[in-house]
Amino acid sequence: MVNVIMIVITAIMFCAIVMAMLWIVVLWGHPIDKNNAWYPRIIVITSFCLVCFNILLLPLDVANARLDGGFPMADMWLSIYVIIAAFCVLVVPFALFFYENEDPDSVGVRKQVISAIKYEAVTIIIVLAITLIMFFLLGTSEVPVTRLQSNLFVPGSASPASCPSCSRSSSTLDYKISFFVYFVSMMAFAGMFLFVIFGGIGLAAIPLDLINEFRFRPKPMTKDQYLTAKKKVSMRCDKLLATGDNLQHKINTAGGRPKSRRDKNAYNKFRNAVFLLEEDFIRVEESFNHGVGPKLKRFLWGWVLLGMGIIGIVLSFMWFIHIILFMIPVPPIYAYLNIGFIDMDNVFGLFGVGIYAVFAFYLLAAVIKGCFKFGMRVPFIFTIHPMKYNGTMMNAFLFNAELLLLSSVTVVQFCTAAFSEYNRLTSIDALFNVGVKYLIFFKWFWAYYQWVLLILGLLVFIYLLVFPSDRKIVERGYAKLGDER
């Protein structure tokens, strides 16, 4: 029997997500991409929608199991992960390669397409080779089971506690999983490194950066102060232009892209310095007198940032506490957030879904924030791809889409383990808490990655309290770059 109310709510959520993602990409996009880059833009919107659908399928699975909604959840999970796999390996990388190889001097897109196909072919070969080799060698799940034996065993009883006279023995049930389940586990495994490193950093960085934005928000300037500040920005701009010309000459000599690690490091430091310069220019402009309306808007927005920072601290430490109480101990000490979600659902079904969505999407926001924070502080590994209102380039959208797609698989796996009391007897519970969790080789990572997330998050929290500003680190790196020049 299909639950009509659940279908209506699901359809409304589907439309709301599509409209919200369309709004984000259109309003946050850079004006330079306004009338072009339609193919990557469609890919980004679809990718962001897939991330949201993936996260929100879990509470739908819970509601479907409890209310007998009639949704074929196993098929829905299969479909969403097949599409996410295709986007992670095929669609988004190809779009990113295509966009990155754009040459303003060339006519047509033939060169872009050929270059993108070459890079995409290499990506597919590497991913399939690694996955197939590991599947044939390690594609077995070793599920621990407890055997009960007694002449007085009560038929239909499934709990060891209900059979105190039983003799117990532990063993493992070994079975070969399907290639699809193994590919999902590979995506979750790849996303785990992104989630643990960037998520751990982001859980600390989100609230502290929001509070610091309130502390150092733009203050009103007199005309003399404004002119002085603008002159300093202009001088920094001139220095960056000279550095940029030098880097551009080196890159052109090397064939159009930074080749050596030293050149890549210099390019990343330059990008970080340019980002801070743009932010400082905006702050200077906002600090000058623009009338009562903008002043009131800045005043109110500062307090909104403070409120969001306080909420972020609460959410981060609720996650830390839940990991300590429920995810790490065996057996768990206290169900904590699971109890809250169940109680919320008992009051009204959408309350539990809404609170779950807040905690799950907060983890994704932590991944994005942590990636940016890591790029600003450790520039020699990769280039930052910031997302900001009316200033996000399409390559930044594509980079973050790939990051979110991979991380969303791990976030769902993490939430499935974290809320195992809440999502009991669901299709995703059987997939992640049985099939994927006990895979050979992977099971050791799933057993301990919560520790890494917790410890890294707490250490970064302390580190950012002591060294809250990215500016000094970026300026120090840029000063060394200037000396090298």
Secondary structure in CASP SS format (residue, H / E / C, confidence):
PFRMAT SS
TARGET T0000
AUTHOR 0000-0000-0000
METHOD secondary structure of the structure
MODEL  1
M C 1.00
V C 1.00
N C 1.00
V H 1.00
I H 1.00
M H 1.00
I H 1.00
V H 1.00
I H 1.00
T H 1.00
A H 1.00
I H 1.00
M H 1.00
F H 1.00
C H 1.00
A H 1.00
I H 1.00
V H 1.00
M H 1.00
A H 1.00
M H 1.00
L H 1.00
W H 1.00
I H 1.00
V H 1.00
V H 1.00
L H 1.00
W H 1.00
G E 1.00
H C 1.00
P H 1.00
I H 1.00
D H 1.00
K C 1.00
N C 1.00
N C 1.00
A C 1.00
W H 1.00
Y H 1.00
P H 1.00
R H 1.00
I H 1.00
I H 1.00
V H 1.00
I H 1.00
T H 1.00
S H 1.00
F H 1.00
C H 1.00
L H 1.00
V H 1.00
C H 1.00
F H 1.00
N H 1.00
I H 1.00
L H 1.00
L H 1.00
L H 1.00
P H 1.00
L H 1.00
D H 1.00
V H 1.00
A H 1.00
N H 1.00
A H 1.00
R H 1.00
L H 1.00
D C 1.00
G C 1.00
G C 1.00
F C 1.00
P C 1.00
M H 1.00
A H 1.00
D H 1.00
M H 1.00
W H 1.00
L H 1.00
S H 1.00
I H 1.00
Y H 1.00
V H 1.00
I H 1.00
I H 1.00
A H 1.00
A H 1.00
F H 1.00
C H 1.00
V H 1.00
L H 1.00
V H 1.00
V H 1.00
P H 1.00
F H 1.00
A H 1.00
L H 1.00
F H 1.00
F H 1.00
Y H 1.00
E H 1.00
N C 1.00
E C 1.00
D C 1.00
P C 1.00
D C 1.00
S C 1.00
V C 1.00
G C 1.00
V C 1.00
R H 1.00
K H 1.00
Q H 1.00
V H 1.00
I H 1.00
S H 1.00
A H 1.00
I H 1.00
K H 1.00
Y H 1.00
E H 1.00
A H 1.00
V H 1.00
T H 1.00
I H 1.00
I H 1.00
I H 1.00
V H 1.00
L H 1.00
A H 1.00
I H 1.00
T H 1.00
L H 1.00
I H 1.00
M H 1.00
F H 1.00
F H 1.00
L H 1.00
L H 1.00
G C 1.00
T E 1.00
S E 1.00
E E 1.00
V E 1.00
P E 1.00
V E 1.00
T E 1.00
R E 1.00
L E 1.00
Q E 1.00
S C 1.00
N C 1.00
L C 1.00
F C 1.00
V C 1.00
P C 1.00
G C 1.00
S C 1.00
A C 1.00
S C 1.00
P H 1.00
A H 1.00
S H 1.00
C C 1.00
P C 1.00
S C 1.00
C C 1.00
S E 1.00
R E 1.00
S E 1.00
S E 1.00
S E 1.00
T E 1.00
L E 1.00
D E 1.00
Y E 1.00
K E 1.00
I C 1.00
S C 1.00
F H 1.00
F H 1.00
V H 1.00
Y H 1.00
F H 1.00
V H 1.00
S H 1.00
M H 1.00
M H 1.00
A H 1.00
F H 1.00
A H 1.00
G H 1.00
M H 1.00
F H 1.00
L H 1.00
F H 1.00
V H 1.00
I H 1.00
F H 1.00
G H 1.00
G H 1.00
I H 1.00
G H 1.00
L H 1.00
A H 1.00
A H 1.00
I H 1.00
P H 1.00
L H 1.00
D H 1.00
L H 1.00
I H 1.00
N H 1.00
E H 1.00
F H 1.00
R H 1.00
F C 1.00
R C 1.00
P C 1.00
K C 1.00
P C 1.00
M C 1.00
T C 1.00
K H 1.00
D H 1.00
Q H 1.00
Y H 1.00
L H 1.00
T H 1.00
A H 1.00
K H 1.00
K H 1.00
K H 1.00
V H 1.00
S H 1.00
M H 1.00
R H 1.00
C H 1.00
D H 1.00
K H 1.00
L H 1.00
L H 1.00
A H 1.00
T H 1.00
G H 1.00
D H 1.00
N H 1.00
L H 1.00
Q H 1.00
H H 1.00
K H 1.00
I H 1.00
N H 1.00
T H 1.00
A C 1.00
G C 1.00
G C 1.00
R C 1.00
P C 1.00
K C 1.00
S C 1.00
R H 1.00
R H 1.00
D H 1.00
K H 1.00
N H 1.00
A H 1.00
Y H 1.00
N H 1.00
K H 1.00
F H 1.00
R H 1.00
N H 1.00
A H 1.00
V H 1.00
F H 1.00
L H 1.00
L H 1.00
E H 1.00
E H 1.00
D H 1.00
F H 1.00
I H 1.00
R H 1.00
V H 1.00
E H 1.00
E H 1.00
S H 1.00
F C 1.00
N C 1.00
H C 1.00
G C 1.00
V H 1.00
G H 1.00
P H 1.00
K H 1.00
L H 1.00
K H 1.00
R H 1.00
F H 1.00
L H 1.00
W H 1.00
G H 1.00
W H 1.00
V H 1.00
L H 1.00
L H 1.00
G H 1.00
M H 1.00
G H 1.00
I H 1.00
I H 1.00
G H 1.00
I H 1.00
V H 1.00
L H 1.00
S H 1.00
F H 1.00
M H 1.00
W H 1.00
F H 1.00
I H 1.00
H H 1.00
I H 1.00
I H 1.00
L H 1.00
F H 1.00
M H 1.00
I C 1.00
P C 1.00
V C 1.00
P C 1.00
P C 1.00
I C 1.00
Y C 1.00
A C 1.00
Y C 1.00
L H 1.00
N H 1.00
I H 1.00
G H 1.00
F H 1.00
I H 1.00
D H 1.00
M H 1.00
D H 1.00
N H 1.00
V H 1.00
F C 1.00
G H 1.00
L H 1.00
F H 1.00
G H 1.00
V H 1.00
G H 1.00
I H 1.00
Y H 1.00
A H 1.00
V H 1.00
F H 1.00
A H 1.00
F H 1.00
Y H 1.00
L H 1.00
L H 1.00
A H 1.00
A H 1.00
V H 1.00
I H 1.00
K H 1.00
G H 1.00
C H 1.00
F H 1.00
K H 1.00
F H 1.00
G H 1.00
M H 1.00
R H 1.00
V C 1.00
P C 1.00
F C 1.00
I C 1.00
F C 1.00
T C 1.00
I C 1.00
H C 1.00
P C 1.00
M C 1.00
K C 1.00
Y C 1.00
N C 1.00
G C 1.00
T E 1.00
M C 1.00
M H 1.00
N H 1.00
A H 1.00
F H 1.00
L H 1.00
F H 1.00
N H 1.00
A H 1.00
E H 1.00
L H 1.00
L H 1.00
L H 1.00
L H 1.00
S H 1.00
S H 1.00
V H 1.00
T H 1.00
V H 1.00
V H 1.00
Q H 1.00
F H 1.00
C H 1.00
T H 1.00
A H 1.00
A H 1.00
F C 1.00
S C 1.00
E C 1.00
Y C 1.00
N C 1.00
R C 1.00
L C 1.00
T C 1.00
S H 1.00
I H 1.00
D H 1.00
A H 1.00
L H 1.00
F H 1.00
N H 1.00
V H 1.00
G H 1.00
V H 1.00
K C 1.00
Y C 1.00
L E 1.00
I C 1.00
F C 1.00
F H 1.00
K H 1.00
W H 1.00
F H 1.00
W H 1.00
A H 1.00
Y H 1.00
Y H 1.00
Q H 1.00
W H 1.00
V H 1.00
L H 1.00
L H 1.00
I H 1.00
L H 1.00
G H 1.00
L H 1.00
L H 1.00
V H 1.00
F H 1.00
I H 1.00
Y H 1.00
L H 1.00
L H 1.00
V H 1.00
F C 1.00
P C 1.00
S C 1.00
D C 1.00
R H 1.00
K H 1.00
I H 1.00
V H 1.00
E H 1.00
R H 1.00
G H 1.00
Y H 1.00
A H 1.00
K H 1.00
L H 1.00
G H 1.00
D H 1.00
E H 1.00
R C 1.00
END
